């Protein structure tokens, strides 16, 4: 009887841990993608197709493309400290 009770407790603990992991995975993963601008697919994206702000991949790094002067002004004046940083290089 005692082994059946410990087996039931172990199954309950594993199920609870799996449930917590799945909830964390499915509830947290989409939030990261919502904050990023859309990524253009293909070699040369058409600006009108993706809107005034989108990202492209340049090698392994992502680059932000801004085609509206109001957004460019905001990036270069209001958020200039954020955009002044460079990605960390693996070689250094």
C-alpha positions in Angstrom: 0.0 0.0 0.0 2.8 2.3 0.8 4.5 1.8 -2.5 1.3 2.5 -4.4 1.0 5.8 -2.5 4.6 6.8 -3.3 4.1 5.8 -6.9 1.0 8.0 -7.1 2.8 10.9 -5.6 5.7 10.6 -8.1 3.2 10.5 -11.0 1.4 13.6 -9.6 4.8 15.4 -9.2 5.9 14.6 -12.8 2.5 15.6 -14.2 2.6 18.9 -12.3 6.1 19.7 -13.5 5.2 18.9 -17.1 2.1 21.1 -16.8 4.2 24.0 -15.5 6.8 23.6 -18.2 4.1 23.5 -21.0 2.3 26.6 -19.6 5.6 28.5 -19.4 6.6 27.5 -23.0 3.3 28.2 -24.7 2.5 31.5 -22.8 6.0 33.1 -22.9 7.3 32.2 -26.4 4.7 34.2 -28.4 5.4 37.4 -26.4 9.0 37.6 -27.7 7.9 37.4 -31.3 5.2 40.1 -30.8 7.8 42.7 -29.9 9.9 42.3 -33.0 9.2 44.1 -36.3 8.4 41.8 -39.2 11.3 40.1 -40.9 11.5 40.4 -44.7 11.9 37.2 -46.6 13.9 37.0 -49.8 16.8 38.9 -51.1 15.4 42.4 -51.8 12.1 43.2 -50.0 9.7 45.8 -51.3 9.3 48.5 -48.7 5.6 49.0 -49.3 4.9 45.4 -48.7 6.3 45.3 -45.2 5.5 48.8 -44.0 7.8 51.6 -42.7 9.8 49.4 -40.3 11.1 45.9 -40.7 14.1 43.7 -40.2 16.5 41.9 -42.5 19.2 39.4 -41.8 22.7 40.5 -42.7 24.8 37.4 -42.2 24.0 36.2 -38.7 22.9 39.6 -37.4 19.5 41.3 -37.8 19.3 44.8 -39.1 16.4 47.2 -38.6 15.3 49.1 -41.8 13.3 52.3 -41.2 11.8 54.0 -44.3 9.8 56.7 -42.7 11.4 60.0 -41.8 9.4 60.4 -38.6 10.4 57.0 -37.4 14.0 57.6 -38.4 14.0 60.9 -36.4 12.6 59.1 -33.4 15.3 56.3 -33.7 18.1 58.9 -34.0 17.0 61.4 -31.4 14.7 59.8 -28.7 16.3 56.3 -28.7 19.8 57.2 -29.8 21.5 55.4 -26.9 19.8 52.1 -27.8 20.7 52.3 -31.5 24.3 53.4 -30.8 25.3 50.1 -29.4 26.9 47.5 -31.6 26.4 43.7 -31.5 29.0 41.8 -29.5 31.5 40.0 -31.7 32.5 36.4 -31.2 36.0 37.2 -32.2 36.6 39.6 -29.4 
